[in-house]
Amino acid sequence: MPIYEFGCPSCGILTTELYKMGENGELLTCGNCGHAGLTRQISGFASLGVSGGAGGGNCSPGCHGNCTGCH
Ligand SMILES: [Zn+2]
């Protein structure tokens, strides 16, 4: 089961939760400020984009995804 980060739109605190089917953070409550309704972060996609090298923006033309000597 994947783990996602949920961010509080009020105070910005990130909370790591196990992702349940259909879970989108609306039912989660911030442990810091008590704000109800957290926003799911796409950190998985973000890290994939950085290491993937495709369209990351700061990869050299010779980079094929492993970013060796790239950045
Ligand atoms: Zn909060």
N, CA, C, O and the ligand as a Tripos MOL2 file, in Angstrom:
@<TRIPOS>MOLECULE
protein
  285   283    72     0     0
PROTEIN
NO_CHARGES

@<TRIPOS>ATOM
      1 N           0.8560   -1.2030    0.0000 N.3       1 MET1
      2 CA          0.0000    0.0000    0.0000 C.3       1 MET1
      3 C           0.8860    1.2460    0.0000 C.2       1 MET1
      4 O           1.7540    1.3950    0.8600 O.2       1 MET1
      5 N           0.6710    2.1090   -0.9350 N.am      2 PRO2
      6 CA          1.5270    3.2910   -1.0320 C.3       2 PRO2
      7 C           1.3200    4.2700    0.1140 C.2       2 PRO2
      8 O           0.2640    4.3060    0.7470 O.2       2 PRO2
      9 N           2.3330    5.0430    0.3560 N.am      3 ILE3
     10 CA          2.2650    6.0610    1.3930 C.3       3 ILE3
     11 C           2.3020    7.4270    0.7250 C.2       3 ILE3
     12 O           3.1500    7.6960   -0.1260 O.2       3 ILE3
     13 N           1.3750    8.2750    1.1210 N.am      4 TYR4
     14 CA          1.3260    9.6060    0.5600 C.3       4 TYR4
     15 C           1.4870   10.6380    1.6610 C.2       4 TYR4
     16 O           1.2220   10.3730    2.8330 O.2       4 TYR4
     17 N           1.9190   11.7980    1.2640 N.am      5 GLU5
     18 CA          1.9900   12.9140    2.1940 C.3       5 GLU5
     19 C           0.7760   13.7940    1.9940 C.2       5 GLU5
     20 O           0.3760   14.0940    0.8690 O.2       5 GLU5
     21 N           0.2010   14.1990    3.1080 N.am      6 PHE6
     22 CA         -0.9220   15.1250    3.0580 C.3       6 PHE6
     23 C          -0.4800   16.4300    3.6900 C.2       6 PHE6
     24 O           0.0930   16.4500    4.7800 O.2       6 PHE6
     25 N          -0.7480   17.5000    3.0010 N.am      7 GLY7
     26 CA         -0.3410   18.8060    3.4840 C.3       7 GLY7
     27 C          -1.5270   19.5910    4.0220 C.2       7 GLY7
     28 O          -2.6250   19.5400    3.4680 O.2       7 GLY7
     29 N          -1.2900   20.3170    5.1090 N.am      8 CYS8
     30 CA         -2.3310   21.1560    5.6750 C.3       8 CYS8
     31 C          -2.3310   22.5020    4.9550 C.2       8 CYS8
     32 O          -1.3090   23.1890    4.9370 O.2       8 CYS8
     33 N          -3.4500   22.8860    4.3670 N.am      9 PRO9
     34 CA         -3.5150   24.1570    3.6550 C.3       9 PRO9
     35 C          -3.4870   25.3530    4.5990 C.2       9 PRO9
     36 O          -3.2950   26.4920    4.1710 O.2       9 PRO9
     37 N          -3.6790   25.0800    5.8860 N.am     10 SER10
     38 CA         -3.7220   26.1700    6.8520 C.3      10 SER10
     39 C          -2.3350   26.5010    7.3850 C.2      10 SER10
     40 O          -1.9100   27.6550    7.3540 O.2      10 SER10
     41 N          -1.6220   25.4700    7.8820 N.am     11 CYS11
     42 CA         -0.3170   25.7360    8.4900 C.3      11 CYS11
     43 C           0.8340   25.1610    7.6810 C.2      11 CYS11
     44 O           1.9950   25.4660    7.9550 O.2      11 CYS11
     45 N           0.5260   24.3280    6.6840 N.am     12 GLY12
     46 CA          1.5750   23.8300    5.8140 C.3      12 GLY12
     47 C           2.2940   22.5910    6.3200 C.2      12 GLY12
     48 O           3.2270   22.1090    5.6790 O.2      12 GLY12
     49 N           1.8690   22.0730    7.4630 N.am     13 ILE13
     50 CA          2.5020   20.8700    7.9990 C.3      13 ILE13
     51 C           2.1630   19.6690    7.1210 C.2      13 ILE13
     52 O           1.0200   19.4950    6.6980 O.2      13 ILE13
     53 N           3.1820   18.8380    6.8510 N.am     14 LEU14
     54 CA          2.9560   17.6380    6.0670 C.3      14 LEU14
     55 C           2.7740   16.4390    6.9780 C.2      14 LEU14
     56 O           3.4950   16.2770    7.9620 O.2      14 LEU14
     57 N           1.8080   15.6040    6.6430 N.am     15 THR15
     58 CA          1.5490   14.3980    7.4080 C.3      15 THR15
     59 C           1.6340   13.2040    6.4640 C.2      15 THR15
     60 O           1.0250   13.2050    5.3940 O.2      15 THR15
     61 N           2.3810   12.2000    6.8590 N.am     16 THR16
     62 CA          2.5020   11.0040    6.0400 C.3      16 THR16
     63 C           1.4660    9.9800    6.4740 C.2      16 THR16
     64 O           1.4080    9.5920    7.6400 O.2      16 THR16
     65 N           0.6520    9.5490    5.5230 N.am     17 GLU17
     66 CA         -0.4150    8.6010    5.8320 C.3      17 GLU17
     67 C          -0.3930    7.4650    4.8120 C.2      17 GLU17
     68 O           0.0010    7.6430    3.6590 O.2      17 GLU17
     69 N          -0.8210    6.3160    5.2640 N.am     18 LEU18
     70 CA         -1.0340    5.2270    4.3170 C.3      18 LEU18
     71 C          -2.2230    5.5950    3.4350 C.2      18 LEU18
     72 O          -3.2680    6.0270    3.9220 O.2      18 LEU18
     73 N          -2.0450    5.4200    2.1540 N.am     19 TYR19
     74 CA         -3.1070    5.7560    1.2230 C.3      19 TYR19
     75 C          -4.1440    4.6430    1.1830 C.2      19 TYR19
     76 O          -3.8310    3.4830    0.9170 O.2      19 TYR19
     77 N          -5.3590    5.0200    1.4480 N.am     20 LYS20
     78 CA         -6.4520    4.0570    1.3420 C.3      20 LYS20
     79 C          -7.2490    4.3710    0.0780 C.2      20 LYS20
     80 O          -7.3270    5.5200   -0.3580 O.2      20 LYS20
     81 N          -7.8340    3.3320   -0.4940 N.am     21 MET21
     82 CA         -8.5990    3.5310   -1.7190 C.3      21 MET21
     83 C          -9.6840    4.5910   -1.5120 C.2      21 MET21
     84 O         -10.5290    4.4730   -0.6250 O.2      21 MET21
     85 N          -9.6390    5.5960   -2.3280 N.am     22 GLY22
     86 CA        -10.6340    6.6510   -2.2250 C.3      22 GLY22
     87 C         -10.2580    7.7630   -1.2640 C.2      22 GLY22
     88 O         -10.9540    8.7710   -1.1500 O.2      22 GLY22
     89 N          -9.1490    7.5620   -0.5780 N.am     23 GLU23
     90 CA         -8.7290    8.5860    0.3830 C.3      23 GLU23
     91 C          -8.1370    9.7790   -0.3550 C.2      23 GLU23
     92 O          -7.2400    9.6250   -1.1850 O.2      23 GLU23
     93 N          -8.6300   10.9360   -0.0560 N.am     24 ASN24
     94 CA         -8.0610   12.1080   -0.6970 C.3      24 ASN24
     95 C          -7.6910   13.1930    0.3040 C.2      24 ASN24
     96 O          -7.3270   14.3010   -0.0880 O.2      24 ASN24
     97 N          -7.7810   12.8870    1.5680 N.am     25 GLY25
     98 CA         -7.3500   13.8440    2.5830 C.3      25 GLY25
     99 C          -8.4660   14.6810    3.1620 C.2      25 GLY25
    100 O          -8.2840   15.3710    4.1650 O.2      25 GLY25
    101 N          -9.6340   14.6190    2.5210 N.am     26 GLU26
    102 CA        -10.7200   15.4750    3.0030 C.3      26 GLU26
    103 C         -11.1670   15.1100    4.4190 C.2      26 GLU26
    104 O         -11.6770   15.9450    5.1650 O.2      26 GLU26
    105 N         -10.9580   13.8280    4.7670 N.am     27 LEU27
    106 CA        -11.4150   13.3740    6.0750 C.3      27 LEU27
    107 C         -10.3090   13.4300    7.1180 C.2      27 LEU27
    108 O         -10.5280   13.1230    8.2900 O.2      27 LEU27
    109 N          -9.1250   13.8230    6.6800 N.am     28 LEU28
    110 CA         -8.0130   13.8990    7.6230 C.3      28 LEU28
    111 C          -7.9910   15.2550    8.3170 C.2      28 LEU28
    112 O          -8.3940   16.2780    7.7630 O.2      28 LEU28
    113 N          -7.5050   15.2180    9.5450 N.am     29 THR29
    114 CA         -7.4130   16.4490   10.3180 C.3      29 THR29
    115 C          -5.9520   16.7220   10.6490 C.2      29 THR29
    116 O          -5.2090   15.8110   11.0140 O.2      29 THR29
    117 N          -5.5520   17.9590   10.5220 N.am     30 CYS30
    118 CA         -4.1760   18.3440   10.8020 C.3      30 CYS30
    119 C          -3.8730   18.1210   12.2830 C.2      30 CYS30
    120 O          -4.6130   18.5650   13.1610 O.2      30 CYS30
    121 N          -2.7570   17.4170   12.5380 N.am     31 GLY31
    122 CA         -2.3630   17.1610   13.9170 C.3      31 GLY31
    123 C          -1.7380   18.3760   14.5730 C.2      31 GLY31
    124 O          -1.5280   18.3960   15.7860 O.2      31 GLY31
    125 N          -1.4460   19.3690   13.7870 N.am     32 ASN32
    126 CA         -0.7830   20.5570   14.3290 C.3      32 ASN32
    127 C          -1.7720   21.6560   14.7010 C.2      32 ASN32
    128 O          -1.7400   22.1870   15.8110 O.2      32 ASN32
    129 N          -2.6510   21.9890   13.7550 N.am     33 CYS33
    130 CA         -3.5520   23.1110   13.9970 C.3      33 CYS33
    131 C          -5.0220   22.6720   14.0460 C.2      33 CYS33
    132 O          -5.9000   23.4640   14.3890 O.2      33 CYS33
    133 N          -5.2830   21.3980   13.6980 N.am     34 GLY34
    134 CA         -6.6510   20.8940   13.7730 C.3      34 GLY34
    135 C          -7.4960   21.2020   12.5590 C.2      34 GLY34
    136 O          -8.6990   20.9420   12.5580 O.2      34 GLY34
    137 N          -6.8870   21.7480   11.5320 N.am     35 HIS35
    138 CA         -7.6280   22.0640   10.3110 C.3      35 HIS35
    139 C          -8.1340   20.7720    9.6720 C.2      35 HIS35
    140 O          -7.3710   19.8230    9.4920 O.2      35 HIS35
    141 N          -9.4070   20.7380    9.3340 N.am     36 ALA36
    142 CA         -9.9950   19.5560    8.7200 C.3      36 ALA36
    143 C          -9.9340   19.6720    7.2030 C.2      36 ALA36
    144 O         -10.3440   20.6810    6.6300 O.2      36 ALA36
    145 N          -9.4210   18.6380    6.5670 N.am     37 GLY37
    146 CA         -9.3440   18.6410    5.1190 C.3      37 GLY37
    147 C          -7.9420   18.9180    4.6380 C.2      37 GLY37
    148 O          -7.5730   20.0670    4.3940 O.2      37 GLY37
    149 N          -7.1590   17.8620    4.5010 N.am     38 LEU38
    150 CA         -5.7780   18.0210    4.0540 C.3      38 LEU38
    151 C          -5.6790   17.7710    2.5570 C.2      38 LEU38
    152 O          -6.5380   17.1240    1.9580 O.2      38 LEU38
    153 N          -4.6260   18.2910    1.9750 N.am     39 THR39
    154 CA         -4.4250   18.1510    0.5390 C.3      39 THR39
    155 C          -3.3560   17.1060    0.2760 C.2      39 THR39
    156 O          -2.2620   17.1780    0.8360 O.2      39 THR39
    157 N          -3.6640   16.1420   -0.5670 N.am     40 ARG40
    158 CA         -2.6870   15.1010   -0.8720 C.3      40 ARG40
    159 C          -1.5520   15.6690   -1.7200 C.2      40 ARG40
    160 O          -1.7790   16.3370   -2.7280 O.2      40 ARG40
    161 N          -0.3490   15.3920   -1.2910 N.am     41 GLN41
    162 CA          0.8130   15.8710   -2.0240 C.3      41 GLN41
    163 C           1.2230   14.8280   -3.0560 C.2      41 GLN41
    164 O           1.0060   13.6300   -2.8710 O.2      41 GLN41
    165 N           1.8200   15.3030   -4.1450 N.am     42 ILE42
    166 CA          2.2540   14.3770   -5.1840 C.3      42 ILE42
    167 C           3.7630   14.2300   -5.1460 C.2      42 ILE42
    168 O           4.4400   14.3090   -6.1700 O.2      42 ILE42
    169 N           4.2810   14.0110   -3.9270 N.am     43 SER43
    170 CA          5.7220   13.8970   -3.7510 C.3      43 SER43
    171 C           6.2740   12.7140   -4.5410 C.2      43 SER43
    172 O           7.4190   12.7400   -4.9900 O.2      43 SER43
    173 N           5.4500   11.6710   -4.7100 N.am     44 GLY44
    174 CA          5.8980   10.5140   -5.4730 C.3      44 GLY44
    175 C           6.2040   10.8860   -6.9110 C.2      44 GLY44
    176 O           7.2200   10.4700   -7.4670 O.2      44 GLY44
    177 N           5.3280   11.6650   -7.5050 N.am     45 PHE45
    178 CA          5.5470   12.1070   -8.8680 C.3      45 PHE45
    179 C           6.7200   13.0680   -8.9370 C.2      45 PHE45
    180 O           7.4980   13.0500   -9.8900 O.2      45 PHE45
    181 N           6.8370   13.8950   -7.9300 N.am     46 ALA46
    182 CA          7.8890   14.9000   -7.9320 C.3      46 ALA46
    183 C           9.2600   14.2300   -7.9030 C.2      46 ALA46
    184 O          10.1440   14.5810   -8.6830 O.2      46 ALA46
    185 N           9.4340   13.2590   -6.9960 N.am     47 SER47
    186 CA         10.7320   12.6070   -6.8900 C.3      47 SER47
    187 C          11.0010   11.7690   -8.1390 C.2      47 SER47
    188 O          12.1440   11.6260   -8.5720 O.2      47 SER47
    189 N           9.9330   11.2200   -8.7030 N.am     48 LEU48
    190 CA         10.0840   10.4380   -9.9220 C.3      48 LEU48
    191 C          10.5570   11.3290  -11.0630 C.2      48 LEU48
    192 O          11.3820   10.9270  -11.8830 O.2      48 LEU48
    193 N          10.0210   12.5420  -11.1010 N.am     49 GLY49
    194 CA         10.4090   13.4630  -12.1520 C.3      49 GLY49
    195 C          11.8650   13.8850  -12.0250 C.2      49 GLY49
    196 O          12.5640   14.0310  -13.0280 O.2      49 GLY49
    197 N          12.3180   14.0780  -10.7950 N.am     50 VAL50
    198 CA         13.6940   14.5100  -10.5810 C.3      50 VAL50
    199 C          14.6640   13.4170  -11.0020 C.2      50 VAL50
    200 O          15.6600   13.6830  -11.6750 O.2      50 VAL50
    201 N          14.3660   12.1760  -10.5990 N.am     51 SER51
    202 CA         15.2830   11.0840  -10.9110 C.3      51 SER51
    203 C          15.0620   10.5420  -12.3250 C.2      51 SER51
    204 O          15.9460    9.9110  -12.9040 O.2      51 SER51
    205 N          13.8840   10.7960  -12.8650 N.am     52 GLY52
    206 CA         13.5700   10.2590  -14.1730 C.3      52 GLY52
    207 C          14.2860   10.9750  -15.2930 C.2      52 GLY52
    208 O          14.5900   10.3760  -16.3250 O.2      52 GLY52
    209 N          14.5540   12.2370  -15.1020 N.am     53 GLY53
    210 CA         15.3180   12.9840  -16.0890 C.3      53 GLY53
    211 C          14.5160   13.4120  -17.3010 C.2      53 GLY53
    212 O          15.0530   14.1000  -18.1690 O.2      53 GLY53
    213 N          13.2640   13.0380  -17.3940 N.am     54 ALA54
    214 CA         12.4630   13.4130  -18.5480 C.3      54 ALA54
    215 C          11.6420   14.6580  -18.2240 C.2      54 ALA54
    216 O          10.6930   14.6130  -17.4400 O.2      54 ALA54
    217 N          12.0210   15.7430  -18.8320 N.am     55 GLY55
    218 CA         11.2630   16.9620  -18.6170 C.3      55 GLY55
    219 C          11.4800   17.5790  -17.2610 C.2      55 GLY55
    220 O          10.6830   18.4020  -16.8130 O.2      55 GLY55
    221 N          12.5540   17.1880  -16.6030 N.am     56 GLY56
    222 CA         12.8400   17.7560  -15.2940 C.3      56 GLY56
    223 C          13.2400   19.2130  -15.3820 C.2      56 GLY56
    224 O          13.0470   19.9770  -14.4360 O.2      56 GLY56
    225 N          13.7920   19.5930  -16.5040 N.am     57 GLY57
    226 CA         14.1470   20.9890  -16.6900 C.3      57 GLY57
    227 C          15.6110   21.2890  -16.4650 C.2      57 GLY57
    228 O          16.1530   22.2140  -17.0710 O.2      57 GLY57
    229 N          16.2710   20.5170  -15.5950 N.am     58 ASN58
    230 CA         17.6840   20.7880  -15.3290 C.3      58 ASN58
    231 C          18.5560   19.5840  -15.6530 C.2      58 ASN58
    232 O          19.6320   19.4240  -15.0770 O.2      58 ASN58
    233 N          18.1010   18.7370  -16.5690 N.am     59 CYS59
    234 CA         18.9090   17.6100  -17.0100 C.3      59 CYS59
    235 C          19.6250   17.9920  -18.3030 C.2      59 CYS59
    236 O          19.0760   18.6930  -19.1520 O.2      59 CYS59
    237 N          20.8430   17.5220  -18.4290 N.am     60 SER60
    238 CA         21.5880   17.7890  -19.6470 C.3      60 SER60
    239 C          21.0490   16.9050  -20.7780 C.2      60 SER60
    240 O          20.4110   15.8860  -20.5110 O.2      60 SER60
    241 N          21.3000   17.2850  -22.0400 N.am     61 PRO61
    242 CA         20.7610   16.5150  -23.1750 C.3      61 PRO61
    243 C          21.1960   15.0560  -23.1640 C.2      61 PRO61
    244 O          20.4630   14.1990  -23.6560 O.2      61 PRO61
    245 N          22.3790   14.7490  -22.6100 N.am     62 GLY62
    246 CA         22.8610   13.3790  -22.6070 C.3      62 GLY62
    247 C          22.2990   12.5350  -21.4830 C.2      62 GLY62
    248 O          22.5850   11.3410  -21.3930 O.2      62 GLY62
    249 N          21.5110   13.1410  -20.6400 N.am     63 CYS63
    250 CA         20.9830   12.4020  -19.5000 C.3      63 CYS63
    251 C          19.8300   11.5040  -19.9500 C.2      63 CYS63
    252 O          18.8680   11.9670  -20.5620 O.2      63 CYS63
    253 N          19.9450   10.2240  -19.6400 N.am     64 HIS64
    254 CA         18.8790    9.2900  -20.0260 C.3      64 HIS64
    255 C          18.1290    8.7680  -18.8190 C.2      64 HIS64
    256 O          17.5650    7.6740  -18.8530 O.2      64 HIS64
    257 N          18.1230    9.5360  -17.7760 N.am     65 GLY65
    258 CA         17.3070    9.1370  -16.6510 C.3      65 GLY65
    259 C          18.0750    8.8400  -15.3870 C.2      65 GLY65
    260 O          17.5130    8.9250  -14.2950 O.2      65 GLY65
    261 N          19.3600    8.4870  -15.5040 N.am     66 ASN66
    262 CA         20.0950    8.1920  -14.2820 C.3      66 ASN66
    263 C          20.7810    9.4350  -13.7170 C.2      66 ASN66
    264 O          21.2370    9.4360  -12.5730 O.2      66 ASN66
    265 N          20.8480   10.4870  -14.5240 N.am     67 CYS67
    266 CA         21.3900   11.7740  -14.0930 C.3      67 CYS67
    267 C          22.8420   11.6620  -13.6270 C.2      67 CYS67
    268 O          23.2780   12.4520  -12.7890 O.2      67 CYS67
    269 N          23.5840   10.7130  -14.1440 N.am     68 THR68
    270 CA         24.9910   10.5930  -13.7920 C.3      68 THR68
    271 C          25.7700   11.7580  -14.4070 C.2      68 THR68
    272 O          25.8150   11.9160  -15.6270 O.2      68 THR68
    273 N          26.3670   12.5490  -13.5610 N.am     69 GLY69
    274 CA         27.1120   13.7030  -14.0210 C.3      69 GLY69
    275 C          26.2370   14.7880  -14.5950 C.2      69 GLY69
    276 O          26.7140   15.6920  -15.2820 O.2      69 GLY69
    277 N          24.9820   14.6970  -14.3180 N.am     70 CYS70
    278 CA         24.0420   15.6600  -14.8830 C.3      70 CYS70
    279 C          23.7960   16.7900  -13.9050 C.2      70 CYS70
    280 O          24.0370   17.9560  -14.2180 O.2      70 CYS70
    281 N          23.3170   16.4470  -12.7230 N.am     71 HIS71
    282 CA         23.0860   17.4560  -11.7070 C.3      71 HIS71
    283 C          23.0310   16.8260  -10.3430 C.2      71 HIS71
    284 O          22.8430   17.5240   -9.3470 O.2      71 HIS71
    285 ZN         -2.4050   22.5660   10.0960 Zn       72 ZN72
@<TRIPOS>BOND
     1     1     2 1
     2     2     3 1
     3     3     4 2
     4     3     5 am
     5     5     6 1
     6     6     7 1
     7     7     8 2
     8     7     9 am
     9     9    10 1
    10    10    11 1
    11    11    12 2
    12    11    13 am
    13    13    14 1
    14    14    15 1
    15    15    16 2
    16    15    17 am
    17    17    18 1
    18    18    19 1
    19    19    20 2
    20    19    21 am
    21    21    22 1
    22    22    23 1
    23    23    24 2
    24    23    25 am
    25    25    26 1
    26    26    27 1
    27    27    28 2
    28    27    29 am
    29    29    30 1
    30    30    31 1
    31    31    32 2
    32    31    33 am
    33    33    34 1
    34    34    35 1
    35    35    36 2
    36    35    37 am
    37    37    38 1
    38    38    39 1
    39    39    40 2
    40    39    41 am
    41    41    42 1
    42    42    43 1
    43    43    44 2
    44    43    45 am
    45    45    46 1
    46    46    47 1
    47    47    48 2
    48    47    49 am
    49    49    50 1
    50    50    51 1
    51    51    52 2
    52    51    53 am
    53    53    54 1
    54    54    55 1
    55    55    56 2
    56    55    57 am
    57    57    58 1
    58    58    59 1
    59    59    60 2
    60    59    61 am
    61    61    62 1
    62    62    63 1
    63    63    64 2
    64    63    65 am
    65    65    66 1
    66    66    67 1
    67    67    68 2
    68    67    69 am
    69    69    70 1
    70    70    71 1
    71    71    72 2
    72    71    73 am
    73    73    74 1
    74    74    75 1
    75    75    76 2
    76    75    77 am
    77    77    78 1
    78    78    79 1
    79    79    80 2
    80    79    81 am
    81    81    82 1
    82    82    83 1
    83    83    84 2
    84    83    85 am
    85    85    86 1
    86    86    87 1
    87    87    88 2
    88    87    89 am
    89    89    90 1
    90    90    91 1
    91    91    92 2
    92    91    93 am
    93    93    94 1
    94    94    95 1
    95    95    96 2
    96    95    97 am
    97    97    98 1
    98    98    99 1
    99    99   100 2
   100    99   101 am
   101   101   102 1
   102   102   103 1
   103   103   104 2
   104   103   105 am
   105   105   106 1
   106   106   107 1
   107   107   108 2
   108   107   109 am
   109   109   110 1
   110   110   111 1
   111   111   112 2
   112   111   113 am
   113   113   114 1
   114   114   115 1
   115   115   116 2
   116   115   117 am
   117   117   118 1
   118   118   119 1
   119   119   120 2
   120   119   121 am
   121   121   122 1
   122   122   123 1
   123   123   124 2
   124   123   125 am
   125   125   126 1
   126   126   127 1
   127   127   128 2
   128   127   129 am
   129   129   130 1
   130   130   131 1
   131   131   132 2
   132   131   133 am
   133   133   134 1
   134   134   135 1
   135   135   136 2
   136   135   137 am
   137   137   138 1
   138   138   139 1
   139   139   140 2
   140   139   141 am
   141   141   142 1
   142   142   143 1
   143   143   144 2
   144   143   145 am
   145   145   146 1
   146   146   147 1
   147   147   148 2
   148   147   149 am
   149   149   150 1
   150   150   151 1
   151   151   152 2
   152   151   153 am
   153   153   154 1
   154   154   155 1
   155   155   156 2
   156   155   157 am
   157   157   158 1
   158   158   159 1
   159   159   160 2
   160   159   161 am
   161   161   162 1
   162   162   163 1
   163   163   164 2
   164   163   165 am
   165   165   166 1
   166   166   167 1
   167   167   168 2
   168   167   169 am
   169   169   170 1
   170   170   171 1
   171   171   172 2
   172   171   173 am
   173   173   174 1
   174   174   175 1
   175   175   176 2
   176   175   177 am
   177   177   178 1
   178   178   179 1
   179   179   180 2
   180   179   181 am
   181   181   182 1
   182   182   183 1
   183   183   184 2
   184   183   185 am
   185   185   186 1
   186   186   187 1
   187   187   188 2
   188   187   189 am
   189   189   190 1
   190   190   191 1
   191   191   192 2
   192   191   193 am
   193   193   194 1
   194   194   195 1
   195   195   196 2
   196   195   197 am
   197   197   198 1
   198   198   199 1
   199   199   200 2
   200   199   201 am
   201   201   202 1
   202   202   203 1
   203   203   204 2
   204   203   205 am
   205   205   206 1
   206   206   207 1
   207   207   208 2
   208   207   209 am
   209   209   210 1
   210   210   211 1
   211   211   212 2
   212   211   213 am
   213   213   214 1
   214   214   215 1
   215   215   216 2
   216   215   217 am
   217   217   218 1
   218   218   219 1
   219   219   220 2
   220   219   221 am
   221   221   222 1
   222   222   223 1
   223   223   224 2
   224   223   225 am
   225   225   226 1
   226   226   227 1
   227   227   228 2
   228   227   229 am
   229   229   230 1
   230   230   231 1
   231   231   232 2
   232   231   233 am
   233   233   234 1
   234   234   235 1
   235   235   236 2
   236   235   237 am
   237   237   238 1
   238   238   239 1
   239   239   240 2
   240   239   241 am
   241   241   242 1
   242   242   243 1
   243   243   244 2
   244   243   245 am
   245   245   246 1
   246   246   247 1
   247   247   248 2
   248   247   249 am
   249   249   250 1
   250   250   251 1
   251   251   252 2
   252   251   253 am
   253   253   254 1
   254   254   255 1
   255   255   256 2
   256   255   257 am
   257   257   258 1
   258   258   259 1
   259   259   260 2
   260   259   261 am
   261   261   262 1
   262   262   263 1
   263   263   264 2
   264   263   265 am
   265   265   266 1
   266   266   267 1
   267   267   268 2
   268   267   269 am
   269   269   270 1
   270   270   271 1
   271   271   272 2
   272   271   273 am
   273   273   274 1
   274   274   275 1
   275   275   276 2
   276   275   277 am
   277   277   278 1
   278   278   279 1
   279   279   280 2
   280   279   281 am
   281   281   282 1
   282   282   283 1
   283   283   284 2
@<TRIPOS>SUBSTRUCTURE
     1 MET1         2 RESIDUE 1 A MET
     2 PRO2         6 RESIDUE 1 A PRO
     3 ILE3        10 RESIDUE 1 A ILE
     4 TYR4        14 RESIDUE 1 A TYR
     5 GLU5        18 RESIDUE 1 A GLU
     6 PHE6        22 RESIDUE 1 A PHE
     7 GLY7        26 RESIDUE 1 A GLY
     8 CYS8        30 RESIDUE 1 A CYS
     9 PRO9        34 RESIDUE 1 A PRO
    10 SER10       38 RESIDUE 1 A SER
    11 CYS11       42 RESIDUE 1 A CYS
    12 GLY12       46 RESIDUE 1 A GLY
    13 ILE13       50 RESIDUE 1 A ILE
    14 LEU14       54 RESIDUE 1 A LEU
    15 THR15       58 RESIDUE 1 A THR
    16 THR16       62 RESIDUE 1 A THR
    17 GLU17       66 RESIDUE 1 A GLU
    18 LEU18       70 RESIDUE 1 A LEU
    19 TYR19       74 RESIDUE 1 A TYR
    20 LYS20       78 RESIDUE 1 A LYS
    21 MET21       82 RESIDUE 1 A MET
    22 GLY22       86 RESIDUE 1 A GLY
    23 GLU23       90 RESIDUE 1 A GLU
    24 ASN24       94 RESIDUE 1 A ASN
    25 GLY25       98 RESIDUE 1 A GLY
    26 GLU26      102 RESIDUE 1 A GLU
    27 LEU27      106 RESIDUE 1 A LEU
    28 LEU28      110 RESIDUE 1 A LEU
    29 THR29      114 RESIDUE 1 A THR
    30 CYS30      118 RESIDUE 1 A CYS
    31 GLY31      122 RESIDUE 1 A GLY
    32 ASN32      126 RESIDUE 1 A ASN
    33 CYS33      130 RESIDUE 1 A CYS
    34 GLY34      134 RESIDUE 1 A GLY
    35 HIS35      138 RESIDUE 1 A HIS
    36 ALA36      142 RESIDUE 1 A ALA
    37 GLY37      146 RESIDUE 1 A GLY
    38 LEU38      150 RESIDUE 1 A LEU
    39 THR39      154 RESIDUE 1 A THR
    40 ARG40      158 RESIDUE 1 A ARG
    41 GLN41      162 RESIDUE 1 A GLN
    42 ILE42      166 RESIDUE 1 A ILE
    43 SER43      170 RESIDUE 1 A SER
    44 GLY44      174 RESIDUE 1 A GLY
    45 PHE45      178 RESIDUE 1 A PHE
    46 ALA46      182 RESIDUE 1 A ALA
    47 SER47      186 RESIDUE 1 A SER
    48 LEU48      190 RESIDUE 1 A LEU
    49 GLY49      194 RESIDUE 1 A GLY
    50 VAL50      198 RESIDUE 1 A VAL
    51 SER51      202 RESIDUE 1 A SER
    52 GLY52      206 RESIDUE 1 A GLY
    53 GLY53      210 RESIDUE 1 A GLY
    54 ALA54      214 RESIDUE 1 A ALA
    55 GLY55      218 RESIDUE 1 A GLY
    56 GLY56      222 RESIDUE 1 A GLY
    57 GLY57      226 RESIDUE 1 A GLY
    58 ASN58      230 RESIDUE 1 A ASN
    59 CYS59      234 RESIDUE 1 A CYS
    60 SER60      238 RESIDUE 1 A SER
    61 PRO61      242 RESIDUE 1 A PRO
    62 GLY62      246 RESIDUE 1 A GLY
    63 CYS63      250 RESIDUE 1 A CYS
    64 HIS64      254 RESIDUE 1 A HIS
    65 GLY65      258 RESIDUE 1 A GLY
    66 ASN66      262 RESIDUE 1 A ASN
    67 CYS67      266 RESIDUE 1 A CYS
    68 THR68      270 RESIDUE 1 A THR
    69 GLY69      274 RESIDUE 1 A GLY
    70 CYS70      278 RESIDUE 1 A CYS
    71 HIS71      282 RESIDUE 1 A HIS
    72 ZN72       285 GROUP 0 **** ****
